[in-house]
Amino acid sequence: MNLSNTSHVSGVSRGDSSKSSSLTFEHPRLQFYLETIKSHKRPWTRAHASDVSGSKQASASFISSKVNLIKVVNAKKGDDWFFNEAGQKGWVEAMELTTLSPEMPSLLKEMGVKYDPDRLAAVLSSNWPQVYSRALYISTSLGGFITKVAADVALGTVDKNLSLRAKELRNVLGALGPSFVKIGQALSSRPDLLPREYLETLSSLQDRLPAFSTDIAFAVIEEELGRPIGDVFVEISERPVAAASLGQVYKGLLHTGESVAIKVQRPSIGESIAVDMLLLRRLMGVVDRNVPQISQPLVPLVDEFAARLFSELDYIMEGHSCEKFQQLYGDVPRVRTPKIYWQATSRRVLCMEWIEGVKLTDKESMAAAGLSVVDFVNVGVECSLRQLLDYGYFHADPHPGNLLATVGGDLVYLDFGMMSEAPQYARYAIIEHVVHLVNRDYEAMCRDYYTLEFMDRSVDTSPIAPALAEFFDDVLDQSVSNLNFKSIVDGLGEVLFRFPFKVPPYYALILRSLTVLEGLALQADSKYKLLGRAYPYMASRLLTDPAPELRTSFEELIIKDGTFRWNRLENLMKEGSKSQFFDPTQLWLLGEWLLSSGASSVRTLIVSEVARMIDAWAAGTVRQDLSGRTGSPQLAELLVPLQPKEEEARSRARVLLSALAARLPAAAASAPSASTSFASSRGGAADGSIDISTSSSLSSGSGGAFDGLSLISFRGTGPLGLLTPGDVMNVMNQLRAAALKLWPRLEGLMRQPGAQELVNNLSSQLTARFAARAIKFVFGAVSAQQLLLAPRRDEAGPANATAAAATRPDLISP
């Protein structure tokens, strides 16, 4: 709609601005609102001053005649709330127009950059009537709830009334307005402060403020941008397309042709939050001084929450957060953020790229577009893990309204007002904590709580380990991929609530964001398991991250009581390869660590396992040859007896190489298919990657000859091809030559401090094993001779038996 000099838009009548500076509303109460706004000199009411012949004319033109209003196609029923008595009353109460202090605009800017509770109290002291009026209302509302809880304590009905009291608290916080709604939402992710019933109930808390007048929104835009709205936008929707407690969003079109989303902050919301934070801080101070049973002081929690809330009010900061998010995670496949248009952005107006998409909670639209909720949640989970564990800078409010799915397959993140950072030490500690959980090392988990700053080091954690064991022993009977994240959070929350834990804010936000993502997926797939999607990324990090903390975690995971757990290593390789961020070239870093001085204990165990595999394979090769030559598998086993776990060791190499081949399907497809071969990727070692192709027998795990090891000759100079101690060095030289030929980068690794130690230890162990094989062969030859003679004795007597044995002396002679 093109506006002429006289127009009626959304119930607003505006005369010719060249003749009159007055703006009149057709509704008397709206006219009263305008006069109230002008009399209080609201920061968003701009006087357009122009000096004409020494006189000044003030123009309060809310809408420029250059802008077109576009109708909102998807406006929800009831968007005309502003033109009914209940809507107007709610708006007046929400605006709290009489609370404004002249210093408030500059104060809110200060609070967004650096929260200062003393400065806030000083400024609001001049508005004591409004502050005390609000205090009375809050005290009355919360007082009734506190009285009921106190009665439950006195009567012993706390547990019985938990669910009821949780619902009452939700209703009280919702009625107190945006500040307390956000407080309730924050509390819903604090298992150290509230029992589970409260957490679940408060998680459904939503703000109830209606959208505010579009005319007021346009006035905010003009005031913030310092020019008529038509100079900035060609078109703008006549109603908001979305609204929340802090602001609402319009769709517009810039003069440069880009479709944009225009986020406008709710007038007076900053003042309302400032008063509430002041009063809440004073209330929590009283609680801290008089209720020693609370495990942690509450005033610091209020300060941390207030700082985060004030920063949400600064849209310039939000725009920078969006760009930082894009800079850090823009390379994540299928993750997208909107572009910020700074020429139309200010502290209370944010202009960003309009991206067409579907909310993940809109099942019908998702289905119509052929999009899978679970698919997009999987993208979100991997992206969240990268945010948390790579840089520690993460989107702390990924609720369904802040995530969009595009028909092109991108997951769009919106609303960067609430961001958080996990410190470096915490990122590694979280992975270590997962490893200790998988290992059921509950004492180590308790020590992790010191590192994560869940509790002071003066607190004795010995009573906590049994409580963790009581819960997790049952949970961990399932595999990691089958664990339900929310059930773990709930169970851990009960432990946290019973002991003096202090959950850091960043950790609470992490739990909240991951729980939200799992909840979205569960709506589409009741069997969805978030940890099953998260574990591959964790496994990938354990394999490829060279950080000392994660190398220690890797060691703890694969070694237990001096035993190398191959199944754990295989599982890490299997799961890690599922991550889209798995980079097999980084496995060389793992090799470098294994040859370093810091990995001597791991290296010793690996050498023992490698020696066992070589011995098993050599023995199996000889046993197979004997069986073929004699036609008697029983005779072959007598001469080369099967050792405990030999078959496991023999198949281990096949399994490991098959796992590696599966992680490089492109390389496998491009390599010869007749046998297993190893070669430097793309014909060289410049990138250090490993190319592994495998025959069908390897992939199927058949018991045939293992072509990958056929590059090495395991036939020795001993009896029937057994390796003698003198053959060991020759085998070691063959192994080294073949490895260097296939993986030239190994030459650099062989210069590592532990390389020669590894070679010497392997040589020593192989010598000992082959010597033992030779001794057993001698004793086996006696049994074999008896086996050959026995049938002939039965049939033709001793003489014929001796003659029969003499015909095959090659079978038993050294």
LINRASUL-V251648 format. One record per pair of residues at least 4 apart in sequence whose ideal C-beta (glycine too) atoms are under 6 Angstrom apart, sorted by sequence separation. I is the first residue (numbers start at 1). J is the second residue. D is the distance in Angstrom with one decimal. If there is no record, write none. Layout:
i: <I | I>
j: <J | J>
d: <D | D>
This chain:
i: <3 | 75 | 100 | 103 | 111 | 127 | 128 | 138 | 139 | 142 | 151 | 157 | 161 | 176 | 194 | 198 | 212 | 220 | 221 | 227 | 254 | 268 | 276 | 287 | 302 | 325 | 326 | 358 | 362 | 380 | 385 | 386 | 398 | 406 | 422 | 425 | 448 | 455 | 468 | 469 | 472 | 478 | 488 | 489 | 503 | 511 | 521 | 530 | 531 | 535 | 541 | 555 | 571 | 572 | 599 | 626 | 642 | 645 | 651 | 664 | 680 | 694 | 696 | 718 | 723 | 739 | 754 | 776 | 780 | 789 | 792 | 796 | 809 | 8 | 15 | 25 | 37 | 82 | 152 | 153 | 194 | 243 | 345 | 366 | 398 | 422 | 436 | 449 | 478 | 496 | 503 | 545 | 559 | 560 | 577 | 594 | 630 | 637 | 680 | 694 | 697 | 716 | 750 | 793 | 25 | 81 | 152 | 253 | 254 | 311 | 345 | 388 | 449 | 522 | 576 | 593 | 627 | 671 | 715 | 716 | 718 | 740 | 49 | 50 | 124 | 173 | 187 | 222 | 225 | 242 | 344 | 358 | 366 | 387 | 450 | 521 | 558 | 661 | 697 | 716 | 717 | 739 | 740 | 37 | 221 | 240 | 241 | 252 | 358 | 404 | 436 | 542 | 681 | 716 | 792 | 793 | 14 | 152 | 240 | 288 | 436 | 594 | 627 | 792 | 240 | 241 | 252 | 288 | 341 | 558 | 626 | 681 | 717 | 5 | 13 | 47 | 48 | 173 | 188 | 218 | 287 | 288 | 326 | 358 | 557 | 558 | 716 | 249 | 250 | 325 | 340 | 402 | 518 | 542 | 679 | 695 | 789 | 792 | 13 | 237 | 360 | 402 | 623 | 188 | 236 | 237 | 249 | 284 | 285 | 338 | 339 | 11 | 187 | 188 | 284 | 322 | 338 | 433 | 446 | 107 | 236 | 247 | 248 | 677 | 789 | 247 | 338 | 623 | 788 | 184 | 235 | 247 | 284 | 322 | 395 | 446 | 622 | 676 | 233 | 234 | 247 | 429 | 446 | 676 | 103 | 185 | 471 | 675 | 184 | 234 | 281 | 319 | 397 | 619 | 280 | 396 | 429 | 443 | 489 | 671 | 676 | 712 | 145 | 246 | 396 | 429 | 442 | 445 | 712 | 145 | 181 | 396 | 667 | 668 | 101 | 181 | 319 | 394 | 426 | 442 | 712 | 145 | 442 | 711 | 785 | 393 | 467 | 664 | 784 | 178 | 211 | 277 | 376 | 392 | 486 | 543 | 392 | 616 | 620 | 99 | 141 | 166 | 170 | 316 | 319 | 380 | 661 | 676 | 732 | 781 | 166 | 170 | 211 | 315 | 379 | 660 | 675 | 676 | 314 | 485 | 539 | 543 | 616 | 617 | 661 | 163 | 167 | 174 | 371 | 388 | 616 | 141 | 162 | 166 | 170 | 315 | 376 | 392 | 464 | 728 | 21 | 209 | 273 | 539 | 540 | 613 | 21 | 23 | 211 | 539 | 612 | 21 | 207 | 369 | 389 | 728 | 361 | 536 | 540 | 613 | 728 | 360 | 535 | 613 | 658 | 359 | 459 | 564 | 658 | 17 | 536 | 537 | 540 | 544 | 551 | 725 | 270 | 360 | 536 | 546 | 17 | 220 | 334 | 360 | 485 | 564 | 455 | 485 | 725 | 217 | 357 | 358 | 454 | 482 | 555 | 723 | 335 | 357 | 483 | 357 | 332 | 453 | 480 | 481 | 657 | 722 | 654 | 212 | 357 | 480 | 718 | 355 | 688 | 719 | 29 | 685 | 40 | 685 | 36 | 3 | 43 | 328 | 679 | 678 | 680 | 2 | 1 | 178 | 1 | 336 | 334 | 334 | 335 | 336 | 337 | 334 | 584 | 265 | 422 | 264 | 420 | 573 | 577 | 263 | 262 | 420 | 260 | 261 | 261 | 621 | 179 | 260 | 322 | 259 | 321 | 719 | 618 | 179 | 318 | 321 | 318 | 622 | 588 | 622 | 585 | 434 | 585 | 312 | 618 | 232 | 396 | 94 | 398 | 399 | 398 | 435 | 186 | 90 | 225 | 428 | 432 | 435 | 224 | 388 | 431 | 435 | 87 | 224 | 224 | 221 | 81 | 82 | 641 | 381 | 380 | 639 | 377 | 134 | 138 | 639 | 638 | 377 | 131 | 135 | 377 | 638 | 639 | 638 | 374 | 385 | 635 | 374 | 373 | 374 | 603 | 607 | 611 | 381 | 385 | 62 | 381 | 124 | 595 | 607 | 611 | 615 | 63 | 378 | 382 | 603 | 607 | 611 | 62 | 597 | 62 | 121 | 595 | 120 | 591 | 595 | 79 | 360 | 595 | 67 | 108 | 67 | 64 | 66 | 75 | 117 | 64 | 70 | 72 | 64 | 67 | 68 | 70 | 72 | 104 | 67 | 69 | 72 | 100 | 96 | 99 | 95 | 44 | 44 | 46 | 96 | 46 | 44 | 115 | 115 | 115 | 112 | 111 | 112 | 112 | 304 | 112 | 12 | 10 | 295 | 296 | 44 | 196 | 196 | 191 | 195 | 192 | 191 | 191 | 192 | 192 | 190 | 189 | 189 | 189>
j: <7 | 79 | 104 | 107 | 115 | 131 | 132 | 142 | 143 | 146 | 155 | 161 | 165 | 180 | 198 | 202 | 216 | 224 | 225 | 231 | 258 | 272 | 280 | 291 | 306 | 329 | 330 | 362 | 366 | 384 | 389 | 390 | 402 | 410 | 426 | 429 | 452 | 459 | 472 | 473 | 476 | 482 | 492 | 493 | 507 | 515 | 525 | 534 | 535 | 539 | 545 | 559 | 575 | 576 | 603 | 630 | 646 | 649 | 655 | 668 | 684 | 698 | 700 | 722 | 727 | 743 | 758 | 780 | 784 | 793 | 796 | 800 | 813 | 13 | 20 | 30 | 42 | 87 | 157 | 158 | 199 | 248 | 350 | 371 | 403 | 427 | 441 | 454 | 483 | 501 | 508 | 550 | 564 | 565 | 582 | 599 | 635 | 642 | 685 | 699 | 702 | 721 | 755 | 798 | 31 | 87 | 158 | 259 | 260 | 317 | 351 | 394 | 455 | 528 | 582 | 599 | 633 | 677 | 721 | 722 | 724 | 746 | 56 | 57 | 131 | 180 | 194 | 229 | 232 | 249 | 351 | 365 | 373 | 394 | 457 | 528 | 565 | 668 | 704 | 723 | 724 | 746 | 747 | 45 | 229 | 248 | 249 | 260 | 366 | 412 | 444 | 550 | 689 | 724 | 800 | 801 | 23 | 161 | 249 | 297 | 445 | 603 | 636 | 801 | 250 | 251 | 262 | 298 | 351 | 568 | 636 | 691 | 727 | 16 | 24 | 58 | 59 | 184 | 199 | 229 | 298 | 299 | 337 | 369 | 568 | 569 | 727 | 261 | 262 | 337 | 352 | 414 | 530 | 554 | 691 | 707 | 801 | 804 | 26 | 250 | 373 | 415 | 636 | 202 | 250 | 251 | 263 | 298 | 299 | 352 | 353 | 26 | 202 | 203 | 299 | 337 | 353 | 448 | 461 | 123 | 252 | 263 | 264 | 693 | 805 | 264 | 355 | 640 | 805 | 202 | 253 | 265 | 302 | 340 | 413 | 464 | 640 | 694 | 252 | 253 | 266 | 448 | 465 | 695 | 123 | 205 | 491 | 695 | 205 | 255 | 302 | 340 | 418 | 640 | 302 | 418 | 451 | 465 | 511 | 693 | 698 | 734 | 168 | 269 | 419 | 452 | 465 | 468 | 735 | 169 | 205 | 420 | 691 | 693 | 127 | 207 | 345 | 420 | 452 | 468 | 738 | 172 | 469 | 738 | 812 | 421 | 495 | 692 | 812 | 207 | 240 | 306 | 405 | 421 | 515 | 572 | 422 | 646 | 650 | 130 | 172 | 197 | 201 | 347 | 350 | 411 | 692 | 707 | 763 | 812 | 198 | 202 | 243 | 347 | 411 | 692 | 707 | 708 | 347 | 518 | 572 | 576 | 649 | 650 | 694 | 197 | 201 | 208 | 405 | 422 | 650 | 176 | 197 | 201 | 205 | 350 | 411 | 427 | 499 | 763 | 57 | 245 | 309 | 575 | 576 | 649 | 58 | 60 | 248 | 576 | 649 | 59 | 245 | 407 | 427 | 766 | 400 | 575 | 579 | 652 | 767 | 400 | 575 | 653 | 698 | 400 | 500 | 605 | 699 | 59 | 578 | 579 | 582 | 586 | 593 | 767 | 313 | 403 | 579 | 589 | 61 | 264 | 379 | 405 | 530 | 609 | 501 | 531 | 771 | 264 | 404 | 405 | 501 | 529 | 602 | 770 | 383 | 405 | 531 | 406 | 383 | 504 | 531 | 532 | 708 | 773 | 706 | 266 | 412 | 535 | 774 | 412 | 745 | 777 | 88 | 744 | 100 | 745 | 97 | 65 | 105 | 391 | 742 | 742 | 744 | 68 | 68 | 245 | 69 | 410 | 409 | 410 | 411 | 412 | 413 | 411 | 663 | 348 | 506 | 349 | 506 | 659 | 663 | 350 | 351 | 509 | 351 | 352 | 354 | 714 | 273 | 354 | 416 | 354 | 416 | 814 | 714 | 276 | 416 | 419 | 417 | 721 | 688 | 722 | 688 | 538 | 689 | 417 | 723 | 344 | 509 | 209 | 513 | 516 | 516 | 553 | 305 | 210 | 346 | 549 | 553 | 556 | 346 | 510 | 553 | 557 | 210 | 348 | 349 | 349 | 210 | 213 | 776 | 517 | 517 | 777 | 517 | 275 | 279 | 780 | 780 | 520 | 275 | 279 | 521 | 783 | 784 | 784 | 521 | 534 | 784 | 524 | 524 | 525 | 754 | 758 | 762 | 533 | 537 | 215 | 534 | 278 | 749 | 761 | 765 | 769 | 218 | 533 | 537 | 758 | 762 | 766 | 218 | 753 | 219 | 278 | 752 | 278 | 749 | 754 | 239 | 520 | 755 | 229 | 270 | 230 | 228 | 230 | 239 | 281 | 229 | 235 | 237 | 230 | 233 | 235 | 237 | 239 | 271 | 236 | 238 | 241 | 271 | 268 | 271 | 268 | 219 | 220 | 222 | 272 | 223 | 223 | 306 | 307 | 310 | 310 | 310 | 311 | 313 | 505 | 314 | 215 | 214 | 500 | 502 | 267 | 490 | 493 | 493 | 497 | 496 | 496 | 497 | 501 | 503 | 508 | 508 | 511 | 512>
d: <4.6 | 4.7 | 5.8 | 5.4 | 5.4 | 5.7 | 5.8 | 6.0 | 5.3 | 6.0 | 6.0 | 5.2 | 5.3 | 3.8 | 3.9 | 5.9 | 5.5 | 6.0 | 5.9 | 4.6 | 4.8 | 6.0 | 5.9 | 5.1 | 6.0 | 6.0 | 4.7 | 5.5 | 5.9 | 6.0 | 5.7 | 4.7 | 5.7 | 4.5 | 4.8 | 6.0 | 5.8 | 4.6 | 5.6 | 5.4 | 5.3 | 4.2 | 5.9 | 6.0 | 5.3 | 6.0 | 5.9 | 6.0 | 5.8 | 6.0 | 4.7 | 5.8 | 5.9 | 5.5 | 5.4 | 5.9 | 5.3 | 6.0 | 5.9 | 5.9 | 5.4 | 4.1 | 6.0 | 3.7 | 4.3 | 5.9 | 5.7 | 5.8 | 6.0 | 5.9 | 5.8 | 3.3 | 5.0 | 5.6 | 4.8 | 3.6 | 4.7 | 5.2 | 4.7 | 5.9 | 5.7 | 3.8 | 5.4 | 4.7 | 5.9 | 5.5 | 4.4 | 3.9 | 5.8 | 4.3 | 5.2 | 4.5 | 6.0 | 6.0 | 5.4 | 5.0 | 5.1 | 5.9 | 4.5 | 5.4 | 4.5 | 6.0 | 4.5 | 5.9 | 4.4 | 3.7 | 4.6 | 5.8 | 5.8 | 5.7 | 5.0 | 5.4 | 5.4 | 5.4 | 5.3 | 5.5 | 4.6 | 5.9 | 4.3 | 5.4 | 4.2 | 5.5 | 5.5 | 6.0 | 5.6 | 4.4 | 5.9 | 5.4 | 5.9 | 4.4 | 3.6 | 4.5 | 5.9 | 3.6 | 5.2 | 4.0 | 5.3 | 5.1 | 5.0 | 3.4 | 5.8 | 5.1 | 5.5 | 5.5 | 5.4 | 3.9 | 5.5 | 5.1 | 5.5 | 4.0 | 4.2 | 5.9 | 3.9 | 5.4 | 5.1 | 4.3 | 5.8 | 5.2 | 5.9 | 5.0 | 4.7 | 5.8 | 4.2 | 3.5 | 5.7 | 5.4 | 5.0 | 5.6 | 4.4 | 4.8 | 3.7 | 4.4 | 5.9 | 5.0 | 5.5 | 4.4 | 4.1 | 4.0 | 5.3 | 5.5 | 5.7 | 5.7 | 4.6 | 5.8 | 5.5 | 5.2 | 4.0 | 5.4 | 4.5 | 5.7 | 5.3 | 4.7 | 3.9 | 5.0 | 5.0 | 5.7 | 4.4 | 4.1 | 5.7 | 4.8 | 5.4 | 4.5 | 4.7 | 3.9 | 5.5 | 4.5 | 5.1 | 4.0 | 5.4 | 4.2 | 4.1 | 5.4 | 5.5 | 4.1 | 5.0 | 5.6 | 3.9 | 4.5 | 3.7 | 5.1 | 4.2 | 5.5 | 6.0 | 5.6 | 5.3 | 5.5 | 5.7 | 4.6 | 5.3 | 4.8 | 4.1 | 4.4 | 5.1 | 5.8 | 5.7 | 5.2 | 5.3 | 5.0 | 4.4 | 4.6 | 5.3 | 5.8 | 5.4 | 5.6 | 4.9 | 5.7 | 4.5 | 5.4 | 4.3 | 5.6 | 4.9 | 4.3 | 4.1 | 5.2 | 5.5 | 4.6 | 4.4 | 5.2 | 5.6 | 2.9 | 5.3 | 5.0 | 5.7 | 5.7 | 5.9 | 5.1 | 4.2 | 5.9 | 5.9 | 5.9 | 5.9 | 4.2 | 3.9 | 4.6 | 5.2 | 4.5 | 5.6 | 6.0 | 5.9 | 4.4 | 6.0 | 5.2 | 5.1 | 4.7 | 5.2 | 5.3 | 5.1 | 5.7 | 5.1 | 5.6 | 5.0 | 4.3 | 4.9 | 5.1 | 5.6 | 5.7 | 4.1 | 4.6 | 5.2 | 4.5 | 5.3 | 4.8 | 5.3 | 5.5 | 6.0 | 5.7 | 4.6 | 4.6 | 5.4 | 4.6 | 4.5 | 5.7 | 3.8 | 5.9 | 4.6 | 5.0 | 4.0 | 3.7 | 5.6 | 4.9 | 4.7 | 5.0 | 3.9 | 5.7 | 4.1 | 5.2 | 5.7 | 5.9 | 5.1 | 5.8 | 4.3 | 5.8 | 4.3 | 3.8 | 5.3 | 3.9 | 5.0 | 5.5 | 5.5 | 5.6 | 5.9 | 5.4 | 6.0 | 4.1 | 4.0 | 4.8 | 4.8 | 4.9 | 5.1 | 3.8 | 4.7 | 5.2 | 3.7 | 5.4 | 5.0 | 4.8 | 4.3 | 4.7 | 4.2 | 5.5 | 4.9 | 5.5 | 5.4 | 5.3 | 5.6 | 5.9 | 5.9 | 4.2 | 5.9 | 5.3 | 3.9 | 4.7 | 4.4 | 3.6 | 5.5 | 4.7 | 5.3 | 5.4 | 4.1 | 4.7 | 5.2 | 5.3 | 5.0 | 5.9 | 4.1 | 5.3 | 5.7 | 5.4 | 5.6 | 4.5 | 3.1 | 5.1 | 5.1 | 5.8 | 5.5 | 4.6 | 5.1 | 5.7 | 4.6 | 4.8 | 5.2 | 5.6 | 5.8 | 3.6 | 5.3 | 5.9 | 5.7 | 5.8 | 5.4 | 5.1 | 6.0 | 5.3 | 5.0 | 5.7 | 5.6 | 4.0 | 5.5 | 4.9 | 5.5 | 4.9 | 4.6 | 5.1 | 5.9 | 3.8 | 5.9 | 5.6 | 5.9 | 3.6 | 4.7 | 4.3 | 5.7 | 5.3 | 5.6 | 4.9 | 5.4 | 5.8 | 5.7 | 3.9 | 4.8 | 5.7 | 4.9 | 4.8 | 4.1 | 4.1 | 5.5 | 4.9 | 5.2 | 5.4 | 4.9 | 5.1 | 5.0 | 5.3 | 4.3 | 4.0 | 4.1 | 4.6 | 4.1 | 3.7 | 5.1 | 4.9 | 4.8 | 5.1 | 5.2 | 5.7 | 5.3 | 5.9 | 4.4 | 3.9 | 5.7 | 5.2 | 4.1 | 5.1 | 4.9 | 5.7 | 5.8 | 4.4 | 5.8 | 5.6 | 6.0 | 3.8 | 4.8 | 5.7 | 3.9 | 6.0 | 5.9 | 5.1 | 5.8 | 5.1 | 4.5 | 5.4 | 4.9 | 5.5 | 5.6 | 5.7 | 5.1 | 5.6 | 5.4 | 5.2 | 5.9 | 4.4 | 4.7 | 5.4 | 5.8 | 5.1 | 4.1 | 4.8 | 5.6 | 4.8 | 5.1 | 5.9 | 5.5 | 5.4 | 3.9 | 5.1 | 5.5 | 5.9 | 5.8 | 4.7 | 4.5 | 5.1 | 5.7 | 5.6 | 5.7 | 4.6 | 3.8 | 4.3 | 5.6 | 5.4 | 5.8 | 5.9 | 5.2 | 5.4 | 4.9 | 5.3 | 5.2 | 5.8 | 3.6 | 5.8 | 5.5 | 4.1 | 5.4 | 5.3 | 5.1 | 5.5 | 4.3 | 3.9 | 3.9 | 3.0 | 5.4 | 5.8 | 5.2 | 4.9 | 4.8 | 2.8 | 5.7 | 4.6 | 5.3 | 4.7 | 5.5 | 6.0 | 4.1 | 5.6 | 5.8 | 5.6 | 4.7 | 4.7 | 5.4 | 4.2 | 5.6 | 5.5 | 4.2 | 4.2 | 5.6 | 3.7 | 5.7 | 5.0 | 4.0 | 5.2 | 5.8 | 5.3 | 3.5 | 5.3 | 5.4 | 4.2 | 4.4 | 5.7 | 5.5 | 5.8 | 2.8 | 5.7 | 4.5 | 4.7 | 6.0 | 4.4 | 4.4 | 5.4 | 4.4 | 5.6 | 3.7>
